[in-house]
Amino acid sequence: MSMIGAIGSGYGAYANQMSMAAAGGGYAAGSAGKAEQAGKAILNPGQPTEAKPGKRVSPAECETCKNRKYQDGSDEMVSFKTAQHISPQAAASRVRGHEAEHVSNAYKDAAMNNGKVLQASVSIKTAVCPECGRTYVAGGETCTKIAYSNEENPYIQARKNMNKQGLLGANVDLAG
């Protein structure tokens, strides 16, 4: 089979999803109708209402995911100082934006105090909900390293003098 034939047009997968949803195969259209008929509110639309083996509830009615809150534990003035709920669909972008605030604060602090940002990295943490088994964004962590120059420090002056002694005459152009 050629690569072009393997890619396909994309309509086949859509048609299969629609036929399975019409047959009640666990997709959003089929499962939403069942939940509404049972008189339950859909907490997580688009999720199947059947509980997976080994899980207590279906992803559509998980109270843990519904009540999850995010809060910042740092001493900086950034968002999420008080616990707030974020929908599972928006959690990744909101956490990424929050961690970007920490990076921005590091650059501002370095600029105001004659420093240089050596490194700034953000890692997004994920976890698995024990109730429904869905993977969710659990939080984030920002790591920054800033070097501040302090010309009045005698140890800095001594180190510069040592470096000066080692570098004098190191680059001599004898061809000149």
mmCIF file of the C-alpha atoms, coordinates in Angstrom:
data_MODEL
# 
_entry.id   MODEL 
# 
loop_
_atom_site.group_PDB 
_atom_site.id 
_atom_site.type_symbol 
_atom_site.label_atom_id 
_atom_site.label_alt_id 
_atom_site.label_comp_id 
_atom_site.label_asym_id 
_atom_site.label_entity_id 
_atom_site.label_seq_id 
_atom_site.pdbx_PDB_ins_code 
_atom_site.Cartn_x 
_atom_site.Cartn_y 
_atom_site.Cartn_z 
_atom_site.occupancy 
_atom_site.B_iso_or_equiv 
_atom_site.pdbx_formal_charge 
_atom_site.auth_seq_id 
_atom_site.auth_comp_id 
_atom_site.auth_asym_id 
_atom_site.auth_atom_id 
_atom_site.pdbx_PDB_model_num 
ATOM 1   C CA . MET A 1 1   ? 0.000   0.000  0.000  1.00 0.00 ? 1   MET A CA 1 
ATOM 2   C CA . SER A 1 2   ? 1.346   3.428  -0.821 1.00 0.00 ? 2   SER A CA 1 
ATOM 3   C CA . MET A 1 3   ? 1.655   6.184  1.772  1.00 0.00 ? 3   MET A CA 1 
ATOM 4   C CA . ILE A 1 4   ? -0.996  8.260  0.043  1.00 0.00 ? 4   ILE A CA 1 
ATOM 5   C CA . GLY A 1 5   ? -3.467  5.393  0.267  1.00 0.00 ? 5   GLY A CA 1 
ATOM 6   C CA . ALA A 1 6   ? -2.709  4.970  3.965  1.00 0.00 ? 6   ALA A CA 1 
ATOM 7   C CA . ILE A 1 7   ? -3.507  8.580  4.770  1.00 0.00 ? 7   ILE A CA 1 
ATOM 8   C CA . GLY A 1 8   ? -7.041  8.514  3.366  1.00 0.00 ? 8   GLY A CA 1 
ATOM 9   C CA . SER A 1 9   ? -9.542  11.314 3.196  1.00 0.00 ? 9   SER A CA 1 
ATOM 10  C CA . GLY A 1 10  ? -10.529 11.394 6.848  1.00 0.00 ? 10  GLY A CA 1 
ATOM 11  C CA . TYR A 1 11  ? -14.246 10.923 6.185  1.00 0.00 ? 11  TYR A CA 1 
ATOM 12  C CA . GLY A 1 12  ? -14.165 7.216  7.008  1.00 0.00 ? 12  GLY A CA 1 
ATOM 13  C CA . ALA A 1 13  ? -13.314 7.748  10.667 1.00 0.00 ? 13  ALA A CA 1 
ATOM 14  C CA . TYR A 1 14  ? -16.043 10.377 11.014 1.00 0.00 ? 14  TYR A CA 1 
ATOM 15  C CA . ALA A 1 15  ? -18.637 8.100  9.440  1.00 0.00 ? 15  ALA A CA 1 
ATOM 16  C CA . ASN A 1 16  ? -17.632 5.232  11.763 1.00 0.00 ? 16  ASN A CA 1 
ATOM 17  C CA . GLN A 1 17  ? -17.995 7.469  14.829 1.00 0.00 ? 17  GLN A CA 1 
ATOM 18  C CA . MET A 1 18  ? -21.427 8.622  13.764 1.00 0.00 ? 18  MET A CA 1 
ATOM 19  C CA . SER A 1 19  ? -22.631 5.083  13.112 1.00 0.00 ? 19  SER A CA 1 
ATOM 20  C CA . MET A 1 20  ? -21.336 3.914  16.490 1.00 0.00 ? 20  MET A CA 1 
ATOM 21  C CA . ALA A 1 21  ? -22.927 6.900  18.225 1.00 0.00 ? 21  ALA A CA 1 
ATOM 22  C CA . ALA A 1 22  ? -26.244 6.112  16.595 1.00 0.00 ? 22  ALA A CA 1 
ATOM 23  C CA . ALA A 1 23  ? -25.913 2.511  17.755 1.00 0.00 ? 23  ALA A CA 1 
ATOM 24  C CA . GLY A 1 24  ? -25.107 3.641  21.320 1.00 0.00 ? 24  GLY A CA 1 
ATOM 25  C CA . GLY A 1 25  ? -21.408 2.801  21.116 1.00 0.00 ? 25  GLY A CA 1 
ATOM 26  C CA . GLY A 1 26  ? -20.288 5.125  23.923 1.00 0.00 ? 26  GLY A CA 1 
ATOM 27  C CA . TYR A 1 27  ? -19.643 8.314  21.974 1.00 0.00 ? 27  TYR A CA 1 
ATOM 28  C CA . ALA A 1 28  ? -20.991 11.689 23.024 1.00 0.00 ? 28  ALA A CA 1 
ATOM 29  C CA . ALA A 1 29  ? -24.177 11.669 20.971 1.00 0.00 ? 29  ALA A CA 1 
ATOM 30  C CA . GLY A 1 30  ? -25.234 8.189  22.057 1.00 0.00 ? 30  GLY A CA 1 
ATOM 31  C CA . SER A 1 31  ? -24.313 8.511  25.727 1.00 0.00 ? 31  SER A CA 1 
ATOM 32  C CA . ALA A 1 32  ? -25.753 12.003 26.163 1.00 0.00 ? 32  ALA A CA 1 
ATOM 33  C CA . GLY A 1 33  ? -29.159 10.814 25.082 1.00 0.00 ? 33  GLY A CA 1 
ATOM 34  C CA . LYS A 1 34  ? -29.063 7.934  27.578 1.00 0.00 ? 34  LYS A CA 1 
ATOM 35  C CA . ALA A 1 35  ? -28.094 10.186 30.486 1.00 0.00 ? 35  ALA A CA 1 
ATOM 36  C CA . GLU A 1 36  ? -30.781 12.704 29.672 1.00 0.00 ? 36  GLU A CA 1 
ATOM 37  C CA . GLN A 1 37  ? -33.364 9.949  29.437 1.00 0.00 ? 37  GLN A CA 1 
ATOM 38  C CA . ALA A 1 38  ? -32.348 8.682  32.879 1.00 0.00 ? 38  ALA A CA 1 
ATOM 39  C CA . GLY A 1 39  ? -32.954 12.194 34.288 1.00 0.00 ? 39  GLY A CA 1 
ATOM 40  C CA . LYS A 1 40  ? -29.328 12.808 35.306 1.00 0.00 ? 40  LYS A CA 1 
ATOM 41  C CA . ALA A 1 41  ? -27.438 15.986 34.548 1.00 0.00 ? 41  ALA A CA 1 
ATOM 42  C CA . ILE A 1 42  ? -24.307 15.476 32.463 1.00 0.00 ? 42  ILE A CA 1 
ATOM 43  C CA . LEU A 1 43  ? -21.361 16.711 34.512 1.00 0.00 ? 43  LEU A CA 1 
ATOM 44  C CA . ASN A 1 44  ? -18.720 16.052 31.854 1.00 0.00 ? 44  ASN A CA 1 
ATOM 45  C CA . PRO A 1 45  ? -20.370 16.268 28.416 1.00 0.00 ? 45  PRO A CA 1 
ATOM 46  C CA . GLY A 1 46  ? -18.783 14.192 25.715 1.00 0.00 ? 46  GLY A CA 1 
ATOM 47  C CA . GLN A 1 47  ? -17.750 11.408 28.097 1.00 0.00 ? 47  GLN A CA 1 
ATOM 48  C CA . PRO A 1 48  ? -19.289 7.921  28.102 1.00 0.00 ? 48  PRO A CA 1 
ATOM 49  C CA . THR A 1 49  ? -21.743 7.103  30.889 1.00 0.00 ? 49  THR A CA 1 
ATOM 50  C CA . GLU A 1 50  ? -20.680 3.473  31.280 1.00 0.00 ? 50  GLU A CA 1 
ATOM 51  C CA . ALA A 1 51  ? -18.319 2.794  34.179 1.00 0.00 ? 51  ALA A CA 1 
ATOM 52  C CA . LYS A 1 52  ? -15.036 1.179  33.149 1.00 0.00 ? 52  LYS A CA 1 
ATOM 53  C CA . PRO A 1 53  ? -13.960 -2.057 34.815 1.00 0.00 ? 53  PRO A CA 1 
ATOM 54  C CA . GLY A 1 54  ? -12.174 -1.312 38.078 1.00 0.00 ? 54  GLY A CA 1 
ATOM 55  C CA . LYS A 1 55  ? -13.592 2.226  38.335 1.00 0.00 ? 55  LYS A CA 1 
ATOM 56  C CA . ARG A 1 56  ? -16.299 3.308  40.758 1.00 0.00 ? 56  ARG A CA 1 
ATOM 57  C CA . VAL A 1 57  ? -18.143 5.697  38.446 1.00 0.00 ? 57  VAL A CA 1 
ATOM 58  C CA . SER A 1 58  ? -18.286 6.687  34.814 1.00 0.00 ? 58  SER A CA 1 
ATOM 59  C CA . PRO A 1 59  ? -16.227 9.688  33.669 1.00 0.00 ? 59  PRO A CA 1 
ATOM 60  C CA . ALA A 1 60  ? -19.459 11.576 33.006 1.00 0.00 ? 60  ALA A CA 1 
ATOM 61  C CA . GLU A 1 61  ? -20.420 11.694 36.695 1.00 0.00 ? 61  GLU A CA 1 
ATOM 62  C CA . CYS A 1 62  ? -17.083 11.939 38.541 1.00 0.00 ? 62  CYS A CA 1 
ATOM 63  C CA . GLU A 1 63  ? -17.440 14.149 41.636 1.00 0.00 ? 63  GLU A CA 1 
ATOM 64  C CA . THR A 1 64  ? -13.667 14.313 42.156 1.00 0.00 ? 64  THR A CA 1 
ATOM 65  C CA . CYS A 1 65  ? -13.110 15.904 38.751 1.00 0.00 ? 65  CYS A CA 1 
ATOM 66  C CA . LYS A 1 66  ? -16.105 18.176 39.256 1.00 0.00 ? 66  LYS A CA 1 
ATOM 67  C CA . ASN A 1 67  ? -14.768 19.521 42.591 1.00 0.00 ? 67  ASN A CA 1 
ATOM 68  C CA . ARG A 1 68  ? -11.021 19.711 41.778 1.00 0.00 ? 68  ARG A CA 1 
ATOM 69  C CA . LYS A 1 69  ? -9.451  23.082 42.694 1.00 0.00 ? 69  LYS A CA 1 
ATOM 70  C CA . TYR A 1 70  ? -6.085  24.641 41.882 1.00 0.00 ? 70  TYR A CA 1 
ATOM 71  C CA . GLN A 1 71  ? -4.084  26.906 44.213 1.00 0.00 ? 71  GLN A CA 1 
ATOM 72  C CA . ASP A 1 72  ? -0.620  28.482 44.030 1.00 0.00 ? 72  ASP A CA 1 
ATOM 73  C CA . GLY A 1 73  ? 1.704   27.835 46.963 1.00 0.00 ? 73  GLY A CA 1 
ATOM 74  C CA . SER A 1 74  ? 4.459   30.340 46.162 1.00 0.00 ? 74  SER A CA 1 
ATOM 75  C CA . ASP A 1 75  ? 5.100   33.698 47.810 1.00 0.00 ? 75  ASP A CA 1 
ATOM 76  C CA . GLU A 1 76  ? 4.860   35.652 44.518 1.00 0.00 ? 76  GLU A CA 1 
ATOM 77  C CA . MET A 1 77  ? 1.947   37.816 43.495 1.00 0.00 ? 77  MET A CA 1 
ATOM 78  C CA . VAL A 1 78  ? 0.419   35.639 40.765 1.00 0.00 ? 78  VAL A CA 1 
ATOM 79  C CA . SER A 1 79  ? -2.985  34.157 39.976 1.00 0.00 ? 79  SER A CA 1 
ATOM 80  C CA . PHE A 1 80  ? -4.566  31.272 41.914 1.00 0.00 ? 80  PHE A CA 1 
ATOM 81  C CA . LYS A 1 81  ? -3.672  32.558 45.380 1.00 0.00 ? 81  LYS A CA 1 
ATOM 82  C CA . THR A 1 82  ? -7.081  31.291 46.474 1.00 0.00 ? 82  THR A CA 1 
ATOM 83  C CA . ALA A 1 83  ? -8.329  27.861 45.437 1.00 0.00 ? 83  ALA A CA 1 
ATOM 84  C CA . GLN A 1 84  ? -10.284 27.970 42.171 1.00 0.00 ? 84  GLN A CA 1 
ATOM 85  C CA . HIS A 1 85  ? -12.026 25.363 40.049 1.00 0.00 ? 85  HIS A CA 1 
ATOM 86  C CA . ILE A 1 86  ? -10.917 24.999 36.427 1.00 0.00 ? 86  ILE A CA 1 
ATOM 87  C CA . SER A 1 87  ? -12.733 22.792 33.956 1.00 0.00 ? 87  SER A CA 1 
ATOM 88  C CA . PRO A 1 88  ? -10.666 19.763 32.860 1.00 0.00 ? 88  PRO A CA 1 
ATOM 89  C CA . GLN A 1 89  ? -10.706 21.017 29.266 1.00 0.00 ? 89  GLN A CA 1 
ATOM 90  C CA . ALA A 1 90  ? -9.195  24.409 30.205 1.00 0.00 ? 90  ALA A CA 1 
ATOM 91  C CA . ALA A 1 91  ? -6.810  23.245 32.938 1.00 0.00 ? 91  ALA A CA 1 
ATOM 92  C CA . ALA A 1 92  ? -3.756  22.734 30.720 1.00 0.00 ? 92  ALA A CA 1 
ATOM 93  C CA . SER A 1 93  ? -3.830  26.203 29.165 1.00 0.00 ? 93  SER A CA 1 
ATOM 94  C CA . ARG A 1 94  ? -4.677  27.948 32.454 1.00 0.00 ? 94  ARG A CA 1 
ATOM 95  C CA . VAL A 1 95  ? -1.847  26.201 34.334 1.00 0.00 ? 95  VAL A CA 1 
ATOM 96  C CA . ARG A 1 96  ? 0.577   26.976 31.497 1.00 0.00 ? 96  ARG A CA 1 
ATOM 97  C CA . GLY A 1 97  ? -0.452  30.639 31.621 1.00 0.00 ? 97  GLY A CA 1 
ATOM 98  C CA . HIS A 1 98  ? -0.043  30.708 35.401 1.00 0.00 ? 98  HIS A CA 1 
ATOM 99  C CA . GLU A 1 99  ? 3.478   29.261 35.197 1.00 0.00 ? 99  GLU A CA 1 
ATOM 100 C CA . ALA A 1 100 ? 4.303   31.852 32.508 1.00 0.00 ? 100 ALA A CA 1 
ATOM 101 C CA . GLU A 1 101 ? 3.494   34.511 35.136 1.00 0.00 ? 101 GLU A CA 1 
ATOM 102 C CA . HIS A 1 102 ? 6.264   33.065 37.322 1.00 0.00 ? 102 HIS A CA 1 
ATOM 103 C CA . VAL A 1 103 ? 8.730   33.207 34.403 1.00 0.00 ? 103 VAL A CA 1 
ATOM 104 C CA . SER A 1 104 ? 7.715   36.790 33.663 1.00 0.00 ? 104 SER A CA 1 
ATOM 105 C CA . ASN A 1 105 ? 8.242   37.728 37.320 1.00 0.00 ? 105 ASN A CA 1 
ATOM 106 C CA . ALA A 1 106 ? 11.736  36.204 37.223 1.00 0.00 ? 106 ALA A CA 1 
ATOM 107 C CA . TYR A 1 107 ? 12.696  38.332 34.205 1.00 0.00 ? 107 TYR A CA 1 
ATOM 108 C CA . LYS A 1 108 ? 11.270  41.470 35.863 1.00 0.00 ? 108 LYS A CA 1 
ATOM 109 C CA . ASP A 1 109 ? 13.163  40.755 39.081 1.00 0.00 ? 109 ASP A CA 1 
ATOM 110 C CA . ALA A 1 110 ? 16.413  40.221 37.169 1.00 0.00 ? 110 ALA A CA 1 
ATOM 111 C CA . ALA A 1 111 ? 15.967  43.450 35.209 1.00 0.00 ? 111 ALA A CA 1 
ATOM 112 C CA . MET A 1 112 ? 15.213  45.510 38.321 1.00 0.00 ? 112 MET A CA 1 
ATOM 113 C CA . ASN A 1 113 ? 18.115  44.150 40.409 1.00 0.00 ? 113 ASN A CA 1 
ATOM 114 C CA . ASN A 1 114 ? 20.946  44.082 37.853 1.00 0.00 ? 114 ASN A CA 1 
ATOM 115 C CA . GLY A 1 115 ? 20.675  40.342 37.294 1.00 0.00 ? 115 GLY A CA 1 
ATOM 116 C CA . LYS A 1 116 ? 20.602  37.939 34.393 1.00 0.00 ? 116 LYS A CA 1 
ATOM 117 C CA . VAL A 1 117 ? 18.216  35.001 33.958 1.00 0.00 ? 117 VAL A CA 1 
ATOM 118 C CA . LEU A 1 118 ? 20.411  31.981 33.353 1.00 0.00 ? 118 LEU A CA 1 
ATOM 119 C CA . GLN A 1 119 ? 17.645  29.415 33.048 1.00 0.00 ? 119 GLN A CA 1 
ATOM 120 C CA . ALA A 1 120 ? 13.843  29.322 33.206 1.00 0.00 ? 120 ALA A CA 1 
ATOM 121 C CA . SER A 1 121 ? 11.855  26.129 32.706 1.00 0.00 ? 121 SER A CA 1 
ATOM 122 C CA . VAL A 1 122 ? 8.257   25.088 33.255 1.00 0.00 ? 122 VAL A CA 1 
ATOM 123 C CA . SER A 1 123 ? 7.015   21.563 33.820 1.00 0.00 ? 123 SER A CA 1 
ATOM 124 C CA . ILE A 1 124 ? 3.350   20.620 33.757 1.00 0.00 ? 124 ILE A CA 1 
ATOM 125 C CA . LYS A 1 125 ? 2.370   17.767 36.097 1.00 0.00 ? 125 LYS A CA 1 
ATOM 126 C CA . THR A 1 126 ? -0.350  15.258 35.260 1.00 0.00 ? 126 THR A CA 1 
ATOM 127 C CA . ALA A 1 127 ? -2.115  12.634 37.353 1.00 0.00 ? 127 ALA A CA 1 
ATOM 128 C CA . VAL A 1 128 ? -4.856  10.035 37.049 1.00 0.00 ? 128 VAL A CA 1 
ATOM 129 C CA . CYS A 1 129 ? -8.178  10.521 38.825 1.00 0.00 ? 129 CYS A CA 1 
ATOM 130 C CA . PRO A 1 130 ? -8.674  7.639  41.266 1.00 0.00 ? 130 PRO A CA 1 
ATOM 131 C CA . GLU A 1 131 ? -12.445 7.757  40.842 1.00 0.00 ? 131 GLU A CA 1 
ATOM 132 C CA . CYS A 1 132 ? -12.944 7.760  37.066 1.00 0.00 ? 132 CYS A CA 1 
ATOM 133 C CA . GLY A 1 133 ? -9.476  7.013  35.676 1.00 0.00 ? 133 GLY A CA 1 
ATOM 134 C CA . ARG A 1 134 ? -9.212  10.177 33.549 1.00 0.00 ? 134 ARG A CA 1 
ATOM 135 C CA . THR A 1 135 ? -5.799  11.798 33.149 1.00 0.00 ? 135 THR A CA 1 
ATOM 136 C CA . TYR A 1 136 ? -5.847  15.446 34.241 1.00 0.00 ? 136 TYR A CA 1 
ATOM 137 C CA . VAL A 1 137 ? -3.439  18.353 34.695 1.00 0.00 ? 137 VAL A CA 1 
ATOM 138 C CA . ALA A 1 138 ? -2.460  18.287 38.361 1.00 0.00 ? 138 ALA A CA 1 
ATOM 139 C CA . GLY A 1 139 ? -0.391  21.484 38.414 1.00 0.00 ? 139 GLY A CA 1 
ATOM 140 C CA . GLY A 1 140 ? 2.894   22.961 37.320 1.00 0.00 ? 140 GLY A CA 1 
ATOM 141 C CA . GLU A 1 141 ? 6.320   23.938 38.525 1.00 0.00 ? 141 GLU A CA 1 
ATOM 142 C CA . THR A 1 142 ? 8.613   26.751 37.401 1.00 0.00 ? 142 THR A CA 1 
ATOM 143 C CA . CYS A 1 143 ? 12.361  26.623 37.975 1.00 0.00 ? 143 CYS A CA 1 
ATOM 144 C CA . THR A 1 144 ? 14.397  29.800 37.403 1.00 0.00 ? 144 THR A CA 1 
ATOM 145 C CA . LYS A 1 145 ? 18.043  30.584 37.990 1.00 0.00 ? 145 LYS A CA 1 
ATOM 146 C CA . ILE A 1 146 ? 19.119  34.203 38.177 1.00 0.00 ? 146 ILE A CA 1 
ATOM 147 C CA . ALA A 1 147 ? 22.683  35.485 38.572 1.00 0.00 ? 147 ALA A CA 1 
ATOM 148 C CA . TYR A 1 148 ? 23.036  38.864 40.259 1.00 0.00 ? 148 TYR A CA 1 
ATOM 149 C CA . SER A 1 149 ? 26.224  40.869 39.858 1.00 0.00 ? 149 SER A CA 1 
ATOM 150 C CA . ASN A 1 150 ? 27.537  42.521 42.980 1.00 0.00 ? 150 ASN A CA 1 
ATOM 151 C CA . GLU A 1 151 ? 30.629  44.587 42.234 1.00 0.00 ? 151 GLU A CA 1 
ATOM 152 C CA . GLU A 1 152 ? 31.115  45.691 45.867 1.00 0.00 ? 152 GLU A CA 1 
ATOM 153 C CA . ASN A 1 153 ? 31.583  42.144 47.140 1.00 0.00 ? 153 ASN A CA 1 
ATOM 154 C CA . PRO A 1 154 ? 35.287  41.604 47.949 1.00 0.00 ? 154 PRO A CA 1 
ATOM 155 C CA . TYR A 1 155 ? 35.111  37.965 46.908 1.00 0.00 ? 155 TYR A CA 1 
ATOM 156 C CA . ILE A 1 156 ? 33.849  38.952 43.451 1.00 0.00 ? 156 ILE A CA 1 
ATOM 157 C CA . GLN A 1 157 ? 36.701  41.481 43.153 1.00 0.00 ? 157 GLN A CA 1 
ATOM 158 C CA . ALA A 1 158 ? 39.286  38.854 44.178 1.00 0.00 ? 158 ALA A CA 1 
ATOM 159 C CA . ARG A 1 159 ? 37.908  36.370 41.646 1.00 0.00 ? 159 ARG A CA 1 
ATOM 160 C CA . LYS A 1 160 ? 38.060  38.986 38.871 1.00 0.00 ? 160 LYS A CA 1 
ATOM 161 C CA . ASN A 1 161 ? 41.690  39.788 39.777 1.00 0.00 ? 161 ASN A CA 1 
ATOM 162 C CA . MET A 1 162 ? 42.573  36.077 39.667 1.00 0.00 ? 162 MET A CA 1 
ATOM 163 C CA . ASN A 1 163 ? 40.932  35.732 36.271 1.00 0.00 ? 163 ASN A CA 1 
ATOM 164 C CA . LYS A 1 164 ? 42.786  38.827 35.070 1.00 0.00 ? 164 LYS A CA 1 
ATOM 165 C CA . GLN A 1 165 ? 46.157  37.393 36.123 1.00 0.00 ? 165 GLN A CA 1 
ATOM 166 C CA . GLY A 1 166 ? 45.415  34.125 34.319 1.00 0.00 ? 166 GLY A CA 1 
ATOM 167 C CA . LEU A 1 167 ? 44.313  35.802 31.108 1.00 0.00 ? 167 LEU A CA 1 
ATOM 168 C CA . LEU A 1 168 ? 47.083  38.394 30.753 1.00 0.00 ? 168 LEU A CA 1 
ATOM 169 C CA . GLY A 1 169 ? 49.269  37.404 27.812 1.00 0.00 ? 169 GLY A CA 1 
ATOM 170 C CA . ALA A 1 170 ? 47.100  34.407 26.918 1.00 0.00 ? 170 ALA A CA 1 
ATOM 171 C CA . ASN A 1 171 ? 46.198  35.828 23.513 1.00 0.00 ? 171 ASN A CA 1 
ATOM 172 C CA . VAL A 1 172 ? 49.362  37.143 21.865 1.00 0.00 ? 172 VAL A CA 1 
ATOM 173 C CA . ASP A 1 173 ? 49.594  37.720 18.114 1.00 0.00 ? 173 ASP A CA 1 
ATOM 174 C CA . LEU A 1 174 ? 53.189  36.869 17.178 1.00 0.00 ? 174 LEU A CA 1 
ATOM 175 C CA . ALA A 1 175 ? 52.568  37.026 13.422 1.00 0.00 ? 175 ALA A CA 1 
ATOM 176 C CA . GLY A 1 176 ? 51.904  40.749 13.525 1.00 0.00 ? 176 GLY A CA 1 
# 
